[in-house]
Amino acid sequence: MPGSTKAMAWLTIGGLLLVTAYTVAMGSNGWLWFSWVVLMLTTIGALVAQRPSG
């Protein structure tokens, strides 16, 4: 896994922790969850694109 994809994966995990903490402390915010889902899907796309074919 290249460095940029690895960093993106860690950012996604960190984002999940932050959004979850915000939800527990302040209540749910749909835009935060929507943004996290978009980040997660982008990360998955990057991981799939980096997978060696064959």
Beta strands, then each sheet from edge to edge (+ up, - down):
end
